[in-house]
Amino acid sequence: MSDAPVYEIDPQAFWRDPYPDLRHMRAAAPIAYVPQLGATLITRRDDIFVSEKKIEVFSSHQPDGLMTVLMGDNMMRKDGAAHMDERRAIFPTVSPRTVRDVWKRQFEAAAARALDRLAGRGGTDLVRDYAMEVSAEALKSMTGLTNMTWQEMDRVSQGMIDGCANYAGDPAVEARCHDCTASIDRHIDARLPELRDAPDQSLISVQIAAGLSGAQMRANVKLAISGGQNEPRDAIAGAAWALLAHPDWREAVRAGEVSWLQVFEEYARWISPIGMSPRRIAQRHEVGGVTLDPGDRLFFMFGSGNRDEAVFARPDIFDPTQDISAAISFGAGPHFCAGAWASRCLIAEVALPMLFDRFPGIALAGEVPFGGWAFRGPLSVPVRLG
């Protein structure tokens, strides 16, 4: 058991807004055990950046972890050669070239369809009526699950995310997660004959071509869905909100003084749609005066590291022009997000510019609530379209 100092949280308050607690932890207990989460949290950016690369200590292999139990033994829960072998197998799907030459035009078509449906409405919710659909349609194309509706893609993604964050052990949440993984398996089964006869660059197809087992392929598809729907969905809607809430930055984008990529990457630092990544301590280790024991559960708190006062000039402020080269929004080690290129394309090259080009008079129409700490984003973004 870690000898880290204990830091107590109110789980509901932490879900609503984790940043006050994380700020206090960085200052007073940067490596602390949080009993309500059953884990030791590392909250400073540089500690996370260095430690995440030490896979012999901070292991992603978690055979009893929620993600492995609920979704299968995917590549995110493997280290070293086992991880890299599967990462290479999926690279033809997520490479910068494939994103540019194959997926981008499909992203654009999906965004155009969603925007066409919004035309004529006086108001809408960007989460429910735009970001959710655009993100899900992109994921349908990339996984190969084109037989799934975008509504079902969002449902199964959220169900798995909730399951993987179910540290309180709520049986209803676990049951919904199992229902969602079963739906994914049924949709994979229905697509396999066609993809075997006519291979493409989808995630299912390239894994079959690489010789991965059916279990590996299914686990990695579920991994892609769990991470490839809610984060882009939340980043599309959240970054749009950030611009609408900061009209000076919106005008700077319009004038060409700030790029859409700067907007997206600053939002991803500021809010961190992926706020945490779990690890299992594989061997006794000391860091920052704290001794970690084998078997301890540890969380790298990316959302905290991205607001580290010792690293960023304006950590709590949305400023697309500040230096965020040290941000760890996509991770910091060998598990750097494989979908980073696709996310940048979908959000910064397609979803955001197409939304603001189509509705130049768009404006906020109400309060925008946020939620989550392991995964964080707006619950709704009500707008008036213009």
C-alpha positions as CSV (number, residue, x, y, z in Angstrom):
1,M,0.0,0.0,0.0
2,S,1.3,3.4,-1.0
3,D,2.5,5.7,1.9
4,A,1.2,8.7,0.1
5,P,-0.6,11.3,2.1
6,V,-4.4,10.9,2.1
7,Y,-6.5,13.4,0.4
8,E,-10.3,13.2,0.8
9,I,-12.7,14.3,-1.9
10,D,-16.5,14.7,-2.3
11,P,-17.0,12.4,-5.4
12,Q,-20.0,14.4,-6.6
13,A,-18.3,17.8,-6.3
14,F,-15.2,16.3,-7.9
15,W,-17.3,15.1,-10.9
16,R,-18.8,18.5,-11.3
17,D,-15.5,20.4,-11.1
18,P,-12.3,18.6,-10.2
19,Y,-10.0,21.6,-10.7
20,P,-10.2,23.2,-7.2
21,D,-9.2,19.8,-5.6
22,L,-6.5,19.2,-8.2
23,R,-5.0,22.7,-7.7
24,H,-4.8,22.1,-3.9
25,M,-3.2,18.7,-4.5
26,R,-0.6,20.1,-6.8
27,A,0.4,22.6,-4.1
28,A,0.1,20.5,-0.9
29,A,0.1,16.8,-1.9
30,P,1.1,16.3,-5.5
31,I,1.2,12.6,-5.1
32,A,-1.8,11.6,-2.8
33,Y,-4.0,8.6,-2.0
34,V,-7.7,9.4,-2.6
35,P,-9.7,6.8,-0.7
36,Q,-12.9,7.6,-2.5
37,L,-11.2,6.6,-5.8
38,G,-9.1,3.8,-4.3
39,A,-6.0,5.1,-6.1
40,T,-2.9,7.2,-5.7
41,L,-3.1,10.3,-7.9
42,I,-0.1,12.0,-9.6
43,T,-1.1,15.6,-10.3
44,R,2.0,17.6,-11.5
45,R,2.7,17.7,-15.2
46,D,6.5,16.9,-15.0
47,D,6.0,13.9,-12.6
48,I,3.4,12.5,-15.0
49,F,5.6,13.2,-18.1
50,V,8.6,11.3,-16.6
51,S,6.7,8.5,-14.8
52,E,4.5,7.5,-17.7
53,K,7.6,6.4,-19.7
54,K,8.7,4.0,-16.9
55,I,6.5,1.1,-18.0
56,E,8.5,-1.3,-15.8
57,V,7.0,0.5,-12.8
58,F,3.8,2.1,-14.1
59,S,2.3,-0.8,-16.0
60,S,-0.7,-0.5,-18.3
61,H,-1.2,-4.3,-17.9
62,Q,-4.1,-4.5,-15.6
63,P,-5.8,-8.0,-15.9
64,D,-8.2,-7.2,-13.1
65,G,-8.9,-3.6,-14.2
66,L,-12.3,-2.4,-15.3
67,M,-11.4,-1.8,-18.9
68,T,-9.9,-5.3,-19.4
69,V,-12.7,-7.1,-17.5
70,L,-15.4,-5.3,-19.4
71,M,-13.9,-4.8,-22.9
72,G,-11.3,-7.4,-23.3
73,D,-7.5,-7.4,-23.4
74,N,-6.9,-4.5,-25.7
75,M,-3.6,-2.9,-26.7
76,M,-4.0,0.0,-24.2
77,R,-3.7,-2.5,-21.4
78,K,-0.4,-3.9,-22.7
79,D,3.2,-2.8,-22.4
80,G,6.4,-3.1,-24.4
81,A,6.4,-5.4,-27.5
82,A,2.9,-6.7,-27.0
83,H,1.6,-3.1,-27.1
84,M,3.8,-2.1,-30.0
85,D,2.8,-5.1,-32.1
86,E,-0.8,-4.2,-32.0
87,R,-0.1,-0.5,-32.4
88,R,1.7,-1.3,-35.6
89,A,-1.2,-3.5,-36.7
90,I,-3.7,-0.7,-36.5
91,F,-1.4,2.0,-37.9
92,P,-2.8,1.7,-41.5
93,T,-6.1,2.9,-40.1
94,V,-4.9,5.9,-38.1
95,S,-1.8,7.1,-40.0
96,P,-1.6,10.7,-41.1
97,R,-1.8,9.7,-44.7
98,T,-4.9,7.6,-44.3
99,V,-6.6,10.3,-42.3
100,R,-5.8,12.8,-45.1
101,D,-6.5,10.6,-48.1
102,V,-9.4,8.5,-46.9
103,W,-11.1,9.7,-43.7
104,K,-11.2,13.4,-44.1
105,R,-13.6,13.5,-47.0
106,Q,-15.9,11.1,-45.1
107,F,-15.7,13.4,-42.0
108,E,-16.7,16.3,-44.3
109,A,-19.6,14.5,-45.7
110,A,-20.9,13.5,-42.2
111,A,-20.5,17.1,-41.0
112,A,-22.3,18.5,-44.0
113,R,-25.3,16.1,-43.5
114,A,-25.5,17.1,-39.8
115,L,-25.4,20.8,-40.7
116,D,-28.0,20.4,-43.4
117,R,-30.4,19.0,-40.7
118,L,-29.7,22.0,-38.5
119,A,-30.6,24.5,-41.2
120,G,-33.8,26.3,-40.5
121,R,-33.8,25.7,-36.8
122,G,-33.9,28.6,-34.5
123,G,-31.9,26.9,-31.8
124,T,-30.2,23.6,-31.0
125,D,-27.9,21.7,-28.6
126,L,-24.4,21.3,-30.1
127,V,-23.7,18.2,-28.1
128,R,-26.8,16.3,-29.0
129,D,-27.6,17.6,-32.4
130,Y,-24.1,18.1,-34.0
131,A,-21.0,16.9,-32.1
132,M,-22.5,13.6,-31.2
133,E,-23.5,12.7,-34.7
134,V,-20.3,14.0,-36.4
135,S,-18.1,12.1,-34.0
136,A,-20.1,8.9,-34.2
137,E,-20.2,8.9,-38.0
138,A,-16.5,9.4,-38.2
139,L,-16.0,6.4,-35.8
140,K,-18.4,4.3,-37.9
141,S,-16.2,4.8,-40.9
142,M,-12.9,4.3,-39.2
143,T,-13.9,1.1,-37.2
144,G,-15.7,-0.4,-40.2
145,L,-19.0,-0.6,-38.3
146,T,-21.0,1.2,-41.0
147,N,-24.0,-1.0,-40.1
148,M,-24.4,0.8,-36.8
149,T,-26.5,3.9,-36.4
150,W,-24.7,6.9,-35.1
151,Q,-27.1,7.0,-32.1
152,E,-26.1,3.5,-31.2
153,M,-22.4,4.3,-31.6
154,D,-22.8,7.1,-29.1
155,R,-24.8,4.9,-26.7
156,V,-22.3,2.0,-26.7
157,S,-19.4,4.4,-26.3
158,Q,-20.9,6.1,-23.4
159,G,-21.9,2.8,-21.8
160,M,-18.3,1.6,-21.9
161,I,-16.9,4.9,-20.7
162,D,-19.3,4.7,-17.7
163,G,-18.4,1.1,-17.1
164,C,-14.6,1.8,-17.1
165,A,-15.1,4.7,-14.7
166,N,-17.4,2.7,-12.4
167,Y,-15.0,2.6,-9.4
168,A,-18.0,2.7,-7.1
169,G,-19.1,-0.7,-8.5
170,D,-22.7,0.3,-9.4
171,P,-24.2,-3.0,-10.8
172,A,-26.6,-1.1,-13.1
173,V,-23.7,0.7,-14.7
174,E,-21.9,-2.6,-15.2
175,A,-25.0,-4.2,-16.7
176,R,-25.4,-1.3,-19.2
177,C,-21.7,-1.7,-20.2
178,H,-22.2,-5.4,-20.9
179,D,-25.2,-4.7,-23.0
180,C,-23.1,-2.2,-25.0
181,T,-20.2,-4.6,-25.6
182,A,-22.7,-7.2,-26.7
183,S,-24.1,-4.8,-29.3
184,I,-20.7,-4.1,-30.7
185,D,-20.0,-7.8,-31.0
186,R,-23.2,-8.3,-32.9
187,H,-22.4,-5.5,-35.3
188,I,-18.9,-6.8,-35.9
189,D,-20.3,-10.3,-36.6
190,A,-22.6,-8.8,-39.3
191,R,-19.7,-6.9,-41.0
192,L,-17.1,-9.6,-41.0
193,P,-18.1,-11.5,-44.2
194,E,-18.2,-8.3,-46.3
195,L,-14.9,-7.0,-44.9
196,R,-13.2,-10.4,-45.5
197,D,-14.4,-10.3,-49.1
198,A,-13.6,-6.6,-49.7
199,P,-10.9,-5.4,-47.3
200,D,-10.6,-1.7,-46.7
201,Q,-8.6,0.6,-44.3
202,S,-11.1,0.3,-41.4
203,L,-9.9,-0.9,-38.0
204,I,-11.6,-4.3,-38.3
205,S,-10.1,-4.9,-41.8
206,V,-6.5,-4.0,-41.0
207,Q,-6.4,-6.1,-37.9
208,I,-7.7,-9.1,-39.8
209,A,-5.0,-8.5,-42.5
210,A,-2.4,-8.2,-39.8
211,G,-3.3,-11.6,-38.4
212,L,-4.6,-10.5,-35.0
213,S,-6.9,-13.0,-33.3
214,G,-10.7,-12.3,-33.2
215,A,-10.5,-11.6,-29.5
216,Q,-7.7,-9.0,-30.0
217,M,-9.6,-7.4,-32.9
218,R,-12.8,-7.1,-30.9
219,A,-11.0,-5.7,-27.9
220,N,-9.3,-3.0,-29.9
221,V,-12.5,-2.0,-31.7
222,K,-14.1,-1.6,-28.3
223,L,-11.1,0.4,-27.2
224,A,-11.4,2.7,-30.2
225,I,-15.1,3.2,-29.6
226,S,-14.6,4.0,-25.9
227,G,-12.0,6.6,-26.7
228,G,-13.0,7.7,-30.2
229,Q,-16.6,8.9,-29.6
230,N,-16.9,10.8,-26.4
231,E,-13.6,12.7,-26.5
232,P,-14.1,14.1,-30.1
233,R,-17.8,14.7,-29.3
234,D,-16.9,16.7,-26.2
235,A,-14.1,18.5,-27.8
236,I,-16.2,19.6,-30.8
237,A,-19.0,21.0,-28.6
238,G,-16.6,22.2,-25.9
239,A,-14.3,24.1,-28.3
240,A,-17.3,25.7,-30.0
241,W,-18.5,26.8,-26.6
242,A,-15.1,28.2,-25.7
243,L,-15.1,30.4,-28.8
244,L,-18.7,31.5,-28.2
245,A,-17.9,32.3,-24.6
246,H,-14.7,34.2,-25.6
247,P,-15.8,36.5,-28.6
248,D,-12.4,38.1,-28.8
249,W,-10.8,34.8,-29.7
250,R,-13.6,34.0,-32.1
251,E,-12.9,37.2,-33.9
252,A,-9.2,36.4,-33.9
253,V,-10.0,33.1,-35.6
254,R,-12.2,34.9,-38.1
255,A,-9.4,37.3,-38.9
256,G,-6.9,34.5,-39.4
257,E,-4.8,35.5,-36.4
258,V,-5.5,32.2,-34.6
259,S,-5.9,28.8,-36.3
260,W,-8.6,26.2,-35.7
261,L,-5.8,23.8,-34.6
262,Q,-4.7,26.3,-31.9
263,V,-8.3,26.5,-30.7
264,F,-8.7,22.8,-30.5
265,E,-5.3,22.1,-28.8
266,E,-5.7,24.8,-26.3
267,Y,-9.2,23.6,-25.4
268,A,-7.9,20.0,-25.0
269,R,-5.3,21.4,-22.6
270,W,-7.7,23.6,-20.7
271,I,-10.5,21.1,-20.3
272,S,-8.8,17.8,-21.0
273,P,-11.5,15.5,-22.4
274,I,-9.2,12.7,-21.3
275,G,-8.5,13.7,-17.7
276,M,-7.0,10.5,-16.4
277,S,-5.1,7.3,-17.3
278,P,-4.8,4.4,-14.8
279,R,-1.8,2.3,-14.1
280,R,-0.8,-0.7,-11.9
281,I,2.4,-0.5,-9.9
282,A,4.5,-3.4,-11.1
283,Q,7.4,-3.0,-8.7
284,R,8.3,-1.1,-5.6
285,H,9.2,2.5,-6.5
286,E,9.8,5.9,-4.9
287,V,8.7,9.1,-6.5
288,G,8.4,12.5,-5.0
289,G,9.1,11.1,-1.5
290,V,6.3,8.6,-1.8
291,T,6.8,4.9,-1.9
292,L,4.5,2.9,-4.2
293,D,4.1,-0.8,-3.7
294,P,3.4,-3.6,-6.2
295,G,-0.3,-3.9,-7.0
296,D,-1.1,-0.3,-6.1
297,R,-3.6,1.5,-8.4
298,L,-2.4,4.8,-9.7
299,F,-3.9,7.5,-11.8
300,F,-2.0,9.9,-14.0
301,M,-4.1,13.0,-13.8
302,F,-3.7,14.6,-17.3
303,G,-6.3,17.2,-16.6
304,S,-4.3,18.4,-13.6
305,G,-1.0,18.3,-15.4
306,N,-2.4,20.4,-18.1
307,R,-3.2,23.1,-15.6
308,D,0.1,23.0,-13.7
309,E,1.1,26.5,-12.6
310,A,4.7,25.6,-12.8
311,V,4.5,24.8,-16.5
312,F,1.8,27.0,-18.2
313,A,1.7,30.8,-18.1
314,R,-2.1,31.0,-17.9
315,P,-3.2,27.5,-16.7
316,D,-6.8,28.3,-15.9
317,I,-7.4,30.6,-18.8
318,F,-8.5,29.7,-22.4
319,D,-5.8,31.4,-24.5
320,P,-5.1,29.8,-27.9
321,T,-2.0,31.9,-28.3
322,Q,-0.1,30.7,-25.2
323,D,2.7,28.1,-25.4
324,I,1.2,24.7,-24.8
325,S,4.0,22.6,-26.2
326,A,4.3,20.9,-22.8
327,A,0.6,19.8,-22.8
328,I,-0.1,16.1,-22.2
329,S,-3.6,16.1,-23.6
330,F,-2.9,13.0,-25.8
331,G,-0.6,11.3,-23.2
332,A,3.1,11.5,-22.7
333,G,4.6,8.0,-23.3
334,P,4.3,4.9,-25.4
335,H,0.6,5.0,-25.0
336,F,0.3,8.4,-26.8
337,C,-3.2,8.5,-28.3
338,A,-3.1,6.6,-31.6
339,G,-6.1,8.6,-32.8
340,A,-4.5,12.0,-32.4
341,W,-4.1,12.7,-36.1
342,A,-7.8,11.7,-36.8
343,S,-8.9,13.9,-33.9
344,R,-7.0,16.9,-35.1
345,C,-8.5,16.5,-38.6
346,L,-12.0,15.8,-37.5
347,I,-12.2,18.7,-35.0
348,A,-9.8,21.4,-36.3
349,E,-10.1,20.8,-40.0
350,V,-13.7,19.8,-40.4
351,A,-16.2,20.0,-37.5
352,L,-15.4,23.4,-36.1
353,P,-14.7,25.5,-39.3
354,M,-17.7,24.0,-41.1
355,L,-20.0,24.8,-38.2
356,F,-18.9,28.4,-37.9
357,D,-18.8,28.9,-41.7
358,R,-22.4,27.6,-42.0
359,F,-23.8,29.6,-39.1
360,P,-21.7,32.8,-38.8
361,G,-24.2,34.3,-36.4
362,I,-24.3,31.4,-33.9
363,A,-24.5,32.4,-30.3
364,L,-24.9,30.8,-26.9
365,A,-28.5,30.5,-25.7
366,G,-28.1,29.4,-22.1
367,E,-25.9,27.9,-19.4
368,V,-23.4,25.2,-20.4
369,P,-22.9,22.6,-17.6
370,F,-19.8,20.4,-17.5
371,G,-19.2,17.1,-15.9
372,G,-16.6,14.4,-15.3
373,W,-13.0,14.1,-14.2
374,A,-11.7,10.9,-15.8
375,F,-13.5,12.1,-19.0
376,R,-14.7,15.6,-19.1
377,G,-17.0,17.6,-21.4
378,P,-20.1,19.8,-21.7
379,L,-23.4,18.1,-21.0
380,S,-25.2,20.4,-23.4
381,V,-24.3,23.5,-25.4
382,P,-27.6,25.4,-26.2
383,V,-27.2,27.8,-29.1
384,R,-29.1,30.1,-31.4
385,L,-28.2,29.5,-35.0
386,G,-27.5,32.4,-37.3
